[in-house]
Amino acid sequence: MKTKLRRSGAKIMASLILLLGSLAYIMVLAVINGSLGFVAAMGVTIFGAAGVAKALGILGLCAEVPLAWGWIIGLAVGCGVVRGGLRYLEQYSNHYIAFKLLAVLRDKIFGALRVLCPAKLESKQKGSIIAMITSDIETLEVFYAHTISPICIAVLVSLAVFLFVGFVASWYLALVALAGFLVIGIAVPLVSSGKLKASGVNYRREFASFNAYFLDSIKGIKDIVLNNAEKDREAEVDRRSDILLQETKKMKRGITKASAATELLVTLFIAAALVVGILLVHLQLLDLGRMLIGVVTIFGSFGPVLAVSALPGNLTQTFASGDRVLDLLEEKPAVTPVRGGETFEYEDLNVRDLSFAYAGDAPVLKDVCMHAEKGEIVGIVGKSGCGKSTFLKLLLRFWEKDKGRIDYNGIDVDEIDSDDLLDNVTMVSQTTYLFDESIEDNLRIAKPDATQEELERACKMASVHDFIMTLPEGYKTQVGAMGDNLSAGEKQRIGLARAFLKGSQLILLDEPTSNVDSINEGMILKSLAEQKSKKSIILVSHRESTMAIADRIYRVDGGIMREA
């Protein structure tokens, strides 16, 4: 089935151009400099042709050009010098806009992800998002630096050439030039863009897929080696690489054909201009000197439209990248953050008749009822995949509930200010992400102004302080990329320490002891029991032993939760 862009190329271009905002005046400056630069470049050959025409006039072969030799030579040299300066200003302006906007786009993407997450990352491959932030954004540099101003320059220069050739030489020659500009600058790009669209979209899709798979392979290299799965993984990487290579070949083949057709058309229109010029001289409708100036002007005028004609090869990727970026920026979040909603100081939680199902799937939770009071530990136990983790995420409003109520102090979660909800409720998931910074910096994410004493108290509560003190630099120790210098259990305990440091009145713990041994599990559970007088703790686990500290226990089976 043929893959199509969700938007037309024109709509993508319009949307991307609107992002220029206050930088539009720099783009106008780039267009002016570029147009004058091309005119200056043509001026070198035009004044050269004028010199030849003057020599022919002296010989009596045509009307003499009314310019002195000094002026002709000076103007030709001056045009060359001016061309260099204008070209520099054009490129500087284009790239200034491009890189400025790339920074703006990355900021917009991170802002969009902030609204879409955490639900967004629950269902999307992180590698695909990374590909968007890196390669897709870089691809858009082509659009801002090498697309907008070339199109404007081509229009202005083509119009200038048409008028110049018409008034100085002949309108017949001007019409030949205009036909060439329209065919090469409009017809060819439209035809080639249509043919290259599918290959460009397929290439970007396969590139993103390969990037995501390869990133996952690198992140999981230890498990791949330990399970002796290198050959299978390598074979899959090779298979995906071959698919990407095939899509690349298709796209390059199409670009090559379009380029060859363009060059052929340029040659034909140049030949046509020369033939028309000779016929006009032969019919005595134009003298030889004016014909030379007109034909030479046309010869040197195809640069701007050639730049436009070459755009579809890059624009197929640019439009595909732009489409993906615009999709993300326009994507509606699973839930809309509540701003200016109700605020509360946590005292109790009541869940009544809660039901939820992921889009198009069978119900995950059905008519769930539960309650939790400050000063108690509530345990939720059940088999893996029964909906325990989904329940915790609904308490933090990752998704909109299908029906029922989740009341904090009698206020439904949909009416509570989102920031206030996160201040009152903290969740520790099964997998703790650590940034490539020190342990201390990773802890301060929860409380930036925490004192050293507060850091150590939180870590002691999470049974990780003694381990940290055995490290060469203690709390200043770097954890490495994605926390690779620490074990899964150590990372999990640091995540728990974060929750204690934040000081929220309700802590949601999703399998908090799944990656620790029995000794550390006992120490963590003891710390949790000591904290229950100050706050509520909802403890999710598939281990029956973990439920020993719970004041009340709910069991989940088939999406139905019942108090044991």
C-alpha positions in Angstrom: 0.0 0.0 0.0 1.4 3.4 -1.0 2.4 5.5 2.0 1.2 9.1 1.8 2.1 12.2 3.8 -0.6 13.3 6.2 -0.1 16.8 4.9 0.6 18.2 1.5 4.1 19.6 0.8 2.6 23.1 0.5 0.9 22.8 3.9 4.1 21.6 5.6 6.0 24.5 4.0 3.5 27.0 5.2 3.5 25.6 8.7 7.3 25.6 8.9 7.5 29.2 7.4 5.1 30.4 10.2 7.7 29.3 12.7 10.0 32.1 11.4 8.2 34.7 13.5 10.5 37.6 14.3 13.2 36.1 12.1 11.3 36.9 8.9 13.1 40.2 8.4 16.4 38.3 8.2 14.9 36.0 5.6 13.9 39.1 3.6 17.5 40.3 3.9 18.8 37.0 2.7 16.4 37.0 -0.4 17.5 40.6 -1.3 21.2 39.7 -1.0 20.8 36.5 -2.9 18.8 38.2 -5.7 21.3 41.0 -6.1 24.1 38.5 -5.9 22.8 36.5 -8.9 22.2 39.7 -10.8 25.8 40.7 -10.1 27.0 37.2 -11.2 25.2 37.6 -14.4 26.6 41.1 -14.7 30.1 39.7 -15.2 29.0 37.7 -18.4 26.6 40.5 -19.6 29.3 43.1 -19.5 31.6 40.6 -21.1 29.1 40.2 -23.9 28.8 44.0 -24.1 32.5 44.1 -24.7 32.3 41.6 -27.5 29.3 43.6 -29.0 31.3 46.8 -28.8 34.2 45.2 -30.6 31.7 44.0 -33.3 30.3 47.5 -33.5 33.8 48.9 -34.1 34.1 46.4 -37.0 30.8 47.6 -38.4 29.0 44.3 -37.8 26.4 45.7 -35.5 25.4 48.9 -33.7 28.1 50.2 -31.4 27.6 49.8 -27.6 27.6 53.3 -26.1 29.9 52.3 -23.1 33.5 53.1 -22.9 36.0 50.2 -22.5 36.9 51.4 -19.0 33.3 51.3 -17.9 32.8 47.8 -19.4 35.9 46.4 -17.7 35.2 48.1 -14.4 31.6 47.1 -14.2 32.5 43.4 -15.0 35.2 43.3 -12.3 32.9 45.2 -9.9 30.1 42.8 -10.4 32.4 39.9 -9.5 33.5 41.5 -6.3 30.0 42.5 -5.3 28.8 39.0 -6.0 31.2 37.5 -3.5 30.1 39.9 -0.7 26.4 39.4 -1.4 26.8 35.7 -1.5 28.4 35.7 1.9 25.7 37.8 3.4 23.0 35.6 1.9 24.5 32.4 3.3 25.2 34.0 6.6 21.6 35.2 6.9 20.1 31.8 5.8 22.2 29.7 8.3 21.7 32.2 11.1 18.0 31.7 10.7 18.3 27.9 10.3 20.4 27.3 13.4 18.4 29.8 15.4 15.2 28.0 14.5 16.6 24.5 15.1 17.2 25.6 18.7 13.6 27.0 18.8 12.2 23.7 17.4 14.1 21.6 19.9 12.7 23.7 22.6 9.2 23.3 21.2 9.6 19.6 21.0 10.7 19.3 24.6 7.8 21.5 25.6 5.4 19.3 23.7 6.9 16.1 25.2 6.5 17.7 28.7 2.7 18.0 28.0 2.4 14.6 26.3 4.5 12.7 28.9 4.5 10.5 30.8 1.7 8.7 28.8 3.6 9.4 25.5 6.6 7.4 26.6 4.5 4.5 27.8 3.5 3.7 24.2 6.3 5.1 22.0 9.8 3.9 21.4 12.3 6.3 22.9 14.6 5.7 20.0 12.1 7.2 17.6 11.7 10.3 19.7 15.5 10.7 19.9 15.7 10.3 16.1 13.2 13.2 15.8 15.1 15.5 18.1 18.4 14.8 16.3 18.2 13.7 12.7 14.7 15.1 11.8 15.5 18.5 13.3 18.8 18.6 11.5 17.1 17.7 8.2 14.9 20.8 8.6 18.1 22.9 8.4 18.0 22.2 4.6 14.5 23.8 4.4 15.4 27.0 6.3 18.9 27.5 4.9 18.5 26.2 1.3 14.8 26.2 0.4 12.9 29.4 1.3 15.3 32.0 0.0 16.3 30.0 -3.2 12.6 29.9 -4.2 12.1 33.7 -3.6 15.4 34.4 -5.4 14.5 32.3 -8.4 11.2 34.2 -8.8 12.8 37.7 -8.5 15.8 36.9 -10.7 13.7 35.2 -13.4 11.4 38.2 -13.5 14.4 40.6 -13.7 16.0 38.5 -16.6 12.7 38.4 -18.5 12.3 42.2 -18.3 15.9 42.9 -19.1 16.1 40.6 -22.1 12.7 41.9 -23.4 13.7 45.6 -23.2 17.4 45.3 -24.2 17.2 42.4 -26.7 13.9 40.9 -27.9 10.6 39.9 -26.3 10.8 36.7 -28.3 14.0 35.8 -26.5 12.4 36.8 -23.3 9.5 34.4 -23.8 11.9 31.6 -24.5 13.6 32.4 -21.2 10.3 32.6 -19.4 9.2 29.2 -20.8 12.5 27.7 -19.5 12.0 29.2 -16.1 8.5 27.9 -15.8 9.3 24.4 -16.9 12.5 24.0 -14.9 11.5 26.0 -11.9 7.9 24.9 -11.5 6.9 21.9 -13.7 10.0 19.8 -13.0 10.0 20.2 -9.2 6.3 19.4 -9.1 6.6 16.2 -11.1 9.8 15.0 -9.4 8.4 15.9 -5.9 5.3 13.7 -6.6 7.5 10.8 -7.7 10.0 11.2 -4.8 7.4 11.7 -2.1 6.8 8.1 -1.3 10.5 7.2 -1.2 11.3 10.1 1.1 8.6 9.2 3.6 9.6 5.5 3.5 13.2 6.4 4.0 12.5 8.6 7.1 10.2 6.0 8.6 12.8 3.2 8.1 15.5 5.4 9.4 13.6 6.2 12.6 12.7 2.5 13.0 16.4 1.4 12.5 17.6 4.1 14.9 15.1 3.0 17.6 16.1 -0.7 17.2 19.8 0.0 17.2 19.5 2.2 20.3 17.7 -0.5 22.1 20.4 -3.0 21.1 23.1 -0.8 22.5 21.2 -0.2 25.7 20.6 -3.9 26.2 24.0 -5.2 25.0 24.7 -6.9 28.4 21.5 -8.9 28.3 22.1 -9.8 24.6 25.5 -11.2 25.4 24.4 -13.0 28.6 21.6 -14.7 26.7 23.9 -15.6 23.7 21.6 -13.7 21.4 24.3 -11.7 19.5 23.8 -13.6 16.2 20.0 -13.2 16.2 20.3 -9.5 17.1 23.0 -9.0 14.5 20.9 -10.7 11.8 17.9 -8.4 12.6 20.1 -5.3 12.6 21.5 -6.4 9.2 17.9 -7.1 7.9 16.7 -3.6 9.0 19.9 -2.1 7.6 19.3 -3.8 4.2 15.7 -2.4 4.1 17.0 1.1 4.9 19.7 0.7 2.2 17.0 -0.3 -0.4 14.9 2.7 0.5 18.0 4.9 0.2 18.8 3.5 -3.3 15.2 4.1 -4.4 15.4 7.7 -3.3 18.8 8.3 -4.8 17.8 6.7 -8.1 14.8 9.0 -8.3 16.9 12.1 -7.5 19.5 11.1 -10.1 16.8 10.7 -12.8 15.2 14.1 -11.9 18.7 15.8 -12.0 19.5 14.3 -15.4 16.1 15.4 -16.8 16.7 18.9 -15.5 20.2 19.2 -17.0 18.8 18.0 -20.3 16.0 20.6 -20.3 18.5 23.4 -19.5 20.6 22.4 -22.5 17.5 22.3 -24.7 16.3 25.8 -23.6 19.7 27.3 -24.0 19.9 25.8 -27.5 16.4 27.1 -28.2 17.4 30.6 -27.1 20.5 30.5 -29.4 18.4 29.3 -32.4 15.7 32.0 -31.8 18.5 34.6 -31.5 20.1 33.5 -34.8 16.7 33.5 -36.5 16.0 37.0 -35.3 19.3 38.3 -36.6 18.8 36.4 -39.9 15.3 38.0 -40.3 16.9 41.4 -39.4 14.5 41.7 -36.4 17.5 42.0 -34.0 21.1 43.2 -34.5 24.0 40.9 -33.6 25.2 42.9 -30.6 21.8 42.9 -28.8 21.4 39.2 -29.7 24.7 38.4 -28.0 23.8 40.3 -24.9 20.3 38.7 -24.7 21.5 35.1 -25.3 24.4 35.4 -22.9 22.0 36.8 -20.2 19.7 33.8 -20.7 22.7 31.4 -20.6 23.7 32.6 -17.2 20.2 32.9 -15.7 19.3 29.3 -15.0 21.2 29.1 -11.7 18.4 30.2 -9.5 15.8 27.9 -11.2 18.3 25.0 -11.1 18.5 25.5 -7.4 14.7 25.2 -7.1 14.6 22.2 -9.5 17.1 20.4 -7.3 15.0 20.9 -4.1 12.7 17.9 -4.4 15.6 15.5 -3.8 16.2 17.1 -0.3 12.6 18.2 0.3 11.3 14.6 0.2 13.2 13.9 3.4 12.6 17.5 4.7 8.8 17.2 4.3 8.8 13.7 5.9 10.8 15.1 8.8 8.7 18.2 9.0 5.5 16.1 8.9 6.8 14.0 11.9 7.8 17.1 13.9 4.5 18.9 13.2 2.6 15.7 14.1 4.3 15.8 17.5 3.8 19.5 18.0 0.1 19.2 17.1 -0.5 15.9 19.0 -3.1 16.0 21.6 -2.0 14.8 25.0 -3.7 11.7 26.6 -4.8 14.1 29.3 -4.8 17.9 29.4 -2.9 19.4 32.3 -5.2 21.2 34.8 -4.0 24.7 35.4 -5.6 26.8 38.1 -7.5 23.9 39.5 -8.2 22.9 43.0 -5.4 22.5 45.6 -5.2 20.3 48.6 -3.1 19.0 51.5 -3.3 15.2 51.3 -5.4 13.5 54.0 -7.1 10.6 52.3 -7.8 8.9 49.0 -11.0 7.4 47.9 -11.5 5.5 44.6 -15.0 4.5 43.6 -16.2 2.5 40.6 -13.0 3.2 38.6 -12.9 1.5 35.2 -10.2 2.0 32.5 -9.2 0.5 29.1 -6.4 1.5 26.7 -7.7 2.6 23.3 -9.2 -0.3 21.4 -8.2 -2.8 24.1 -10.1 -4.9 26.6 -10.8 -3.3 30.0 -7.8 -3.3 32.3 -9.6 -2.2 35.5 -13.3 -2.8 36.2 -15.4 -1.0 38.9 -12.4 -0.6 41.3 -13.1 0.7 44.8 -10.4 1.4 47.4 -9.4 3.9 50.0 -6.3 5.0 51.8 -5.9 7.2 54.9 -2.9 9.1 56.1 -0.9 7.0 58.5 -1.4 3.6 56.9 0.3 1.4 54.3 -2.1 -0.1 51.7 -0.9 -3.1 49.8 -2.0 -4.1 46.3 -0.9 -7.6 45.2 -1.6 -9.6 42.1 0.1 -11.3 39.1 2.2 -9.4 36.6 0.0 -7.7 34.0 -3.2 -7.7 36.1 -3.4 -3.8 36.1 -1.6 -2.9 39.4 0.8 -0.5 37.7 -1.9 1.0 35.5 -3.9 1.7 38.7 -1.1 3.7 40.2 -0.6 5.7 37.0 -4.3 6.6 37.0 -3.9 8.0 40.5 -1.4 10.4 39.0 -3.6 11.0 36.0 -1.4 9.6 33.3 -4.6 8.8 31.4 -8.2 9.9 31.6 -10.3 7.3 33.5 -13.2 5.9 31.6 -15.6 6.1 34.6 -15.7 6.4 38.3 -14.0 8.8 40.7 -10.5 9.2 42.2 -11.0 11.6 45.1 -8.2 13.3 47.1 -9.7 14.9 50.2 -13.1 14.6 48.4 -11.8 16.4 45.2 -11.8 14.4 41.9 -8.4 14.1 40.3 -9.7 15.7 37.1 -10.4 18.9 39.0 -7.0 19.2 40.9 -4.2 21.4 39.6 -1.7 19.1 38.0 1.4 20.7 39.7 -0.3 20.5 43.0 -1.2 16.8 42.4 2.5 16.0 41.8 3.5 18.0 44.9 1.3 15.8 47.0 1.8 12.4 45.3 5.1 10.8 44.4 5.5 7.6 42.4 8.5 5.3 42.4 8.3 3.1 39.3 9.9 -0.3 38.7 12.7 1.3 36.6 14.5 4.3 38.0 16.2 6.6 35.5 19.5 8.2 36.6 21.1 11.0 34.8 24.8 11.0 33.9 25.6 13.2 36.9 26.6 12.6 40.6 24.4 10.7 43.0 23.9 14.0 44.9 22.6 15.8 41.7 20.3 12.9 40.9 18.8 13.1 44.4 18.3 16.9 44.2 15.9 16.4 41.3 13.3 15.8 44.0 14.4 18.7 46.1 17.0 21.1 44.6 17.6 23.0 47.9 18.0 19.9 50.1 20.8 20.0 52.6 23.4 17.3 52.9 21.8 16.1 56.1 18.4 15.7 54.3 20.1 13.8 51.5 21.7 11.4 53.9 18.5 10.9 55.9 16.5 10.0 52.8 19.2 7.6 51.7 19.3 5.9 55.1 15.6 5.5 54.9 16.0 3.8 51.5 18.9 1.6 52.8 21.4 3.0 50.3 23.5 5.4 52.5 26.0 2.8 53.6 26.5 1.7 50.0 27.1 5.3 48.8 29.7 5.9 51.5 31.7 2.9 50.2 32.1 4.7 46.9 35.4 6.6 46.2 33.7 10.0 46.1 30.6 9.2 48.2 27.6 11.4 47.2 29.8 13.1 44.5 30.3 9.8 42.6 29.2 9.9 39.0 26.6 7.3 38.1 27.5 7.1 34.4 25.2 7.1 31.4 21.8 5.7 32.3 23.2 4.8 35.7 25.4 2.0 34.2 27.9 2.2 37.1 25.2 1.0 39.5 23.2 -2.2 39.8 19.5 -2.3 39.2 18.9 -2.7 43.0 21.1 0.3 43.8 19.3 2.4 41.2 15.9 1.4 42.6 17.0 2.4 46.2 18.2 5.8 45.0 14.8 6.2 43.3 13.2 5.4 46.6 15.4 7.9 48.4 14.2 10.5 45.9 10.7 9.9 47.0 11.5 10.2 50.7 13.5 13.4 50.0 10.6 15.0 48.1 8.4 14.7 51.2 5.1 14.1 49.5 2.3 13.0 51.7 1.3 10.0 49.5 3.9 7.7 48.0 3.1 5.2 45.3 5.6 2.4 45.2 5.5 0.0 42.2 7.5 -3.1 43.0 10.0 -1.2 45.2 11.9 -4.3 46.2 11.8 -6.3 43.0 15.6 -5.7 42.3 17.0 -6.0 45.8 18.0 -9.0 47.9 16.0 -10.2 51.0 18.3 -8.3 53.5 17.9 -5.0 51.7 14.2 -5.7 51.2 13.8 -6.1 54.9 15.6 -2.8 55.6 13.5 -0.9 53.0 10.2 -2.4 54.4 11.3 -1.4 57.9 11.9 2.1 56.7 8.5 2.2 55.1 6.8 1.0 58.2 8.6 3.8 60.2 7.3 6.4 57.8 3.7 5.4 57.7 2.8 7.6 60.7 3.7 10.7 58.7 2.2 9.8 55.3 0.2 7.3 53.2 2.0 4.6 51.3 0.4 2.5 48.6 2.6 -0.5 48.0 2.2 -2.6 44.8 4.0 -5.9 44.5 3.5 -9.5 43.2 5.4 -10.8 46.3 3.3 -11.9 49.2 6.3 -11.3 51.5 6.3 -7.6 50.7 2.7 -7.3 52.0 3.8 -8.1 55.6 4.0 -4.4 56.5 0.6 -3.5 54.9 -2.3 -2.4 57.2 -4.8 -3.5 54.5 -4.3 -5.5 51.3 -6.2 -5.4 48.0 -5.9 -8.3 45.5 -6.2 -7.7 41.8 -7.4 -10.4 39.5 -8.6 -9.9 35.9 -9.0 -6.2 36.4 -11.1 -6.6 39.5 -9.7 -5.3 42.9 -11.0 -6.7 46.2 -9.9 -6.0 49.7 -8.5 -9.2 51.2 
